[in-house]
Amino acid sequence: MPLPLVLLPGAARAQPADLFYERTVMSAADSRCSLFTPEVSAALAAAAAQARGAALRAGTDPLHLKALKATAQRRAAAVDCGSPDVAAPAARVRAAFSGYQRILRMNYPGDVALWSADRGLGKTPRWRLAQSADFGSNRMIFGLAGRDGPSALVAVADFADNASPYAARLVFRDYTRTLGPYLSGGPRQPLATKLPPRASTRMFLAEARGAAEAELLPKGSAEAWAFRFPTAAVAALSELDPREAVAIEYLFAGDRVRTAYVEVGDFAAGRAFLHLAAR
């Protein structure tokens, strides 16, 4: 007799790693068997990304999650798309996510910060996935912005002394050259300590600079600078560990730099949630 599609590999079902396995195996089965509507598929992907983040924050070894993902994909590749072992868990997924596409806003709390996601319709630009940060007496909002969807990765900063940065760069761990995140302290350690040595980072220089639109200003700001980063940075951010940090460095004349930090958190889950709006 074939095993049920979502039979878990030896752990209690309520654990985040097990939720990650369940959602990953069903996403893989969906890709092979076309089980769900695009809306349910996107909701399932967002839920899998959120479960991955929860598992990592709970202390699950990233290598264990990688192995779970491989197991899930192998299991999905081996099942008969028309069998009851696929139909039953697929029906549970449809029931669980049937109303998900009607949710327009979500918050994704992390260890020290949160991402706010908004996929509602609008006639003006808005933050689609955003995290706020104070650095010194300055304020910043960082994330995905756009009118009809998350069209750009943007940092908007208001400097208390009206200083004008001429450029900005995004700095975070280069996961292609490292074995994992640099996390020497606990979850409440300052974000500045959650970046690797400079030699193990990658950098994206902002490709555009200008005055921020009113809808994107930090709360209480009358004006601010907006910097747009390359599209490639979005996918790279999604691959990071949620416990890590990202630095946004603002460059000023005289080789001066002011740095703001954001938590990676559930950026990937929030991004997947936004994809519902584009389907």
C-alpha positions in Angstrom: 0.0 0.0 0.0 1.5 3.4 -0.9 2.3 5.8 1.9 0.1 8.9 2.4 1.6 11.9 0.6 2.2 14.0 3.7 3.3 11.3 6.1 5.9 13.1 8.2 9.4 11.8 8.7 9.3 10.9 12.4 8.4 14.1 14.2 5.4 15.6 15.9 3.1 17.2 13.3 2.8 20.6 15.1 6.4 21.5 14.8 7.4 24.3 12.3 9.7 22.0 10.4 6.9 19.6 9.9 4.6 22.3 8.6 7.4 23.2 6.2 7.6 19.6 5.0 3.8 19.3 4.5 3.5 22.6 2.6 6.6 21.9 0.5 5.5 18.4 -0.5 2.0 19.7 -1.5 3.6 22.6 -3.5 5.8 20.0 -5.3 2.8 17.8 -6.0 0.9 20.8 -7.3 3.7 21.7 -9.7 3.6 18.1 -11.0 -0.2 17.4 -10.9 -1.8 20.9 -11.2 -3.9 20.4 -8.1 -4.8 23.9 -7.2 -5.9 27.3 -8.6 -3.2 29.9 -9.0 -4.5 31.6 -5.9 -4.2 28.6 -3.7 -0.8 27.7 -5.1 0.5 31.2 -4.2 -1.0 31.0 -0.8 0.6 27.6 -0.2 4.0 28.9 -1.3 3.7 31.8 1.1 2.7 29.5 3.9 5.7 27.2 3.2 8.1 30.2 3.3 6.6 31.3 6.6 7.0 27.8 8.1 10.6 27.8 7.0 11.2 31.0 8.8 9.5 29.8 11.9 11.5 26.6 11.9 14.8 28.5 11.6 13.9 30.8 14.4 13.0 27.8 16.5 16.6 26.5 16.1 16.1 24.0 13.3 19.4 23.3 11.4 19.2 24.8 7.9 20.7 21.6 6.6 17.8 19.6 8.1 15.3 21.9 6.3 17.3 21.4 3.1 17.0 17.6 3.5 13.3 17.9 4.3 12.8 19.9 1.1 14.6 17.2 -0.9 12.6 14.5 0.7 9.3 16.3 0.0 10.2 16.8 -3.7 11.2 13.1 -4.0 7.9 12.0 -2.4 5.8 14.2 -4.6 7.6 13.0 -7.7 6.8 9.4 -6.8 3.0 9.6 -6.3 0.2 8.9 -8.7 -1.6 12.3 -9.3 -4.9 10.6 -9.5 -4.6 8.5 -6.3 -6.6 9.1 -3.1 -3.2 9.7 -1.3 -3.0 12.9 -3.4 -6.7 13.8 -3.4 -7.2 13.8 0.3 -4.4 16.1 1.4 -5.1 18.3 -1.6 -8.7 18.7 -0.4 -7.4 19.7 3.0 -5.2 22.4 1.4 -8.1 23.8 -0.6 -10.2 24.0 2.5 -7.4 25.6 4.6 -6.6 28.3 2.0 -10.0 28.9 0.4 -10.3 32.4 1.9 -6.7 33.3 1.8 -6.9 35.3 -1.4 -9.4 37.7 0.3 -6.8 38.8 2.9 -5.2 42.0 1.8 -2.8 42.8 4.6 -0.5 40.7 6.7 2.1 41.3 9.4 5.1 39.0 9.7 6.8 39.5 13.1 10.5 38.6 13.4 12.8 38.5 16.4 13.2 42.3 16.6 11.2 43.8 13.8 8.3 43.0 11.4 7.4 43.2 7.8 4.0 44.7 6.9 2.5 43.4 3.6 -0.2 45.1 1.7 -1.6 43.8 -1.6 -4.6 46.0 -1.8 -5.5 48.0 -4.9 -4.7 51.7 -5.1 -4.3 54.6 -7.5 -1.0 55.9 -5.9 2.2 54.2 -5.0 2.3 52.5 -1.6 4.5 50.2 0.4 3.7 46.6 -0.5 6.2 45.0 1.9 7.9 47.3 4.3 10.0 47.4 7.5 10.8 50.6 9.4 14.1 51.4 11.1 15.5 54.2 13.2 19.3 54.8 13.0 20.6 57.5 15.2 18.2 60.5 14.7 17.3 59.4 11.2 14.4 57.3 10.0 14.0 54.8 7.2 11.5 52.5 5.5 12.8 49.7 3.4 11.1 47.2 1.2 9.0 46.6 -1.9 6.9 49.5 -3.2 4.6 50.1 -6.2 1.2 51.2 -7.3 -0.2 48.0 -8.9 2.2 45.6 -7.1 5.7 45.2 -5.7 7.5 46.8 -8.6 10.7 48.1 -6.9 13.0 47.4 -4.0 13.3 50.8 -2.3 14.9 52.5 0.8 13.4 55.8 1.8 15.4 57.7 4.5 14.8 61.0 6.3 18.0 62.6 7.8 17.4 64.8 10.8 20.1 67.3 9.7 18.8 67.5 6.1 22.0 65.8 4.9 21.9 64.6 1.3 23.5 61.2 0.5 24.8 60.9 -3.1 24.4 57.1 -3.2 23.3 54.0 -1.2 24.3 50.4 -1.2 22.6 47.3 0.1 24.9 44.8 2.0 24.2 41.3 3.2 25.8 37.8 3.5 26.8 36.2 0.2 25.2 32.8 0.7 27.1 31.4 -2.3 30.4 31.9 -0.5 29.4 31.0 3.1 28.1 27.9 4.8 25.4 29.7 6.8 24.5 32.8 8.7 26.8 34.5 11.3 24.7 34.4 14.4 26.9 34.5 17.5 24.4 35.9 19.9 20.8 35.4 20.8 17.7 36.5 18.9 17.6 39.9 20.7 21.2 40.8 19.7 21.6 44.1 17.8 21.0 43.7 14.1 24.5 45.1 13.4 26.0 41.9 14.9 24.1 39.7 12.5 26.1 40.5 9.5 29.2 38.5 8.4 32.7 40.0 8.0 32.9 42.3 5.0 34.8 39.7 2.9 31.8 37.4 3.1 29.1 39.9 2.0 27.7 40.9 -1.4 26.7 44.5 -2.3 24.1 46.0 -4.5 24.5 49.7 -5.4 21.3 51.7 -5.8 20.5 52.3 -9.4 18.3 55.4 -8.9 18.1 58.3 -6.4 15.4 60.9 -6.0 12.9 62.6 -3.8 10.5 60.2 -2.2 6.8 60.3 -3.1 4.5 61.5 -0.3 2.9 58.0 0.2 6.3 56.4 0.9 7.6 58.9 3.5 8.4 57.7 7.0 5.8 58.7 9.6 6.2 62.3 10.5 8.5 63.2 7.6 7.8 66.0 5.2 10.5 64.9 2.7 13.0 62.1 2.3 15.5 60.5 -0.1 14.4 57.4 -2.1 16.9 54.9 -3.5 15.9 52.1 -5.8 17.9 48.9 -5.9 18.3 46.3 -8.7 15.7 43.7 -9.2 18.3 40.9 -8.6 18.6 42.0 -5.0 15.0 40.9 -4.3 15.6 37.2 -5.1 18.9 37.3 -3.2 17.2 38.6 -0.1 14.7 35.8 -0.3 17.4 33.2 0.1 18.8 34.6 3.4 18.1 33.1 6.8 15.3 35.1 8.6 17.5 35.6 11.6 20.1 37.6 9.7 20.3 41.3 9.1 20.8 43.6 6.0 22.6 46.8 6.0 21.7 49.9 4.0 24.7 52.2 3.8 24.1 55.8 2.8 27.2 57.5 1.3 28.0 61.2 1.8 30.7 63.5 0.6 34.0 63.2 2.5 33.8 59.4 2.7 31.1 59.5 5.4 28.7 56.6 5.8 25.5 56.3 7.8 24.2 52.7 8.2 20.7 51.5 8.8 19.8 47.8 9.5 16.7 45.7 8.9 16.0 42.1 9.8 15.6 39.6 7.0 12.7 38.0 8.9 9.9 36.6 6.7 10.8 38.7 3.7 10.3 35.6 1.5 6.9 34.8 2.9 5.7 38.4 2.5 7.0 38.4 -1.0 5.1 35.2 -1.8 1.9 36.7 -0.2 2.2 39.7 -2.6 2.2 37.4 -5.6 -1.4 36.6 -4.9 -2.3 40.1 -6.1 -0.7 39.5 -9.5 -2.7 36.3 -10.3 
